[in-house]
Amino acid sequence: MNEKEALLEQIEALMSYGKEGQTINPELLQYLEIKDLESIKEGLLRKVGILSDEDKEWLEQFKKYE
């Protein structure tokens, strides 16, 4: 899996967390550049709000440590 596909999967997982079914059409996001996808992912992570410890643990898998 390439970086773009991984980002698309992570964005979909973040957007659909706690919901059933697909929330966005991944075909629409595939036309975006990697920097745009990373920005979307970061925005979703910031907007999560107050989370339970379980939710925080789940979201940790999407963080990128350098």
C-alpha positions as CSV (number, residue, x, y, z in Angstrom):
1,M,0.0,0.0,0.0
2,N,1.4,3.4,-0.9
3,E,1.4,6.5,1.3
4,K,-1.7,8.0,-0.4
5,E,-3.7,4.9,0.0
6,A,-2.8,4.7,3.7
7,L,-3.8,8.3,4.2
8,L,-7.1,7.7,2.5
9,E,-7.8,4.7,4.7
10,Q,-6.9,6.7,7.9
11,I,-9.1,9.7,6.9
12,E,-12.0,7.3,6.2
13,A,-11.5,5.6,9.6
14,L,-11.4,9.0,11.4
15,M,-14.5,10.3,9.6
16,S,-16.5,7.1,10.2
17,Y,-15.4,6.4,13.8
18,G,-18.5,5.4,15.7
19,K,-20.7,5.2,12.6
20,E,-21.7,2.4,10.4
21,G,-21.0,2.4,6.7
22,Q,-18.8,4.6,4.5
23,T,-19.0,8.3,5.2
24,I,-17.1,9.7,2.1
25,N,-16.5,8.5,-1.4
26,P,-12.7,7.6,-1.4
27,E,-12.7,8.2,-5.2
28,L,-13.2,11.9,-4.5
29,L,-10.2,12.1,-2.2
30,Q,-7.9,10.2,-4.5
31,Y,-7.5,13.3,-6.7
32,L,-6.0,15.3,-3.8
33,E,-2.3,15.6,-3.3
34,I,-0.6,13.9,-0.3
35,K,0.0,17.3,1.5
36,D,-3.8,18.0,1.2
37,L,-4.7,14.6,2.6
38,E,-2.2,15.1,5.5
39,S,-3.9,18.4,6.2
40,I,-7.3,16.8,6.3
41,K,-6.1,14.1,8.6
42,E,-4.5,16.6,11.0
43,G,-7.7,18.7,11.0
44,L,-9.8,15.7,11.9
45,L,-7.5,14.7,14.7
46,R,-7.7,18.3,16.1
47,K,-11.5,18.3,15.9
48,V,-12.0,15.2,17.8
49,G,-12.8,17.1,21.1
50,I,-13.2,15.4,24.4
51,L,-12.6,11.7,24.2
52,S,-12.7,8.7,26.4
53,D,-9.4,6.9,27.2
54,E,-10.4,4.2,24.8
55,D,-11.0,6.6,22.0
56,K,-7.6,8.3,22.7
57,E,-5.9,5.0,22.5
58,W,-7.6,4.2,19.2
59,L,-6.6,7.6,17.7
60,E,-3.0,7.2,18.7
61,Q,-2.5,4.7,15.8
62,F,-3.0,7.6,13.3
63,K,-0.3,9.9,14.8
64,K,3.0,10.1,13.0
65,Y,6.0,10.5,15.2
66,E,9.3,11.8,13.7
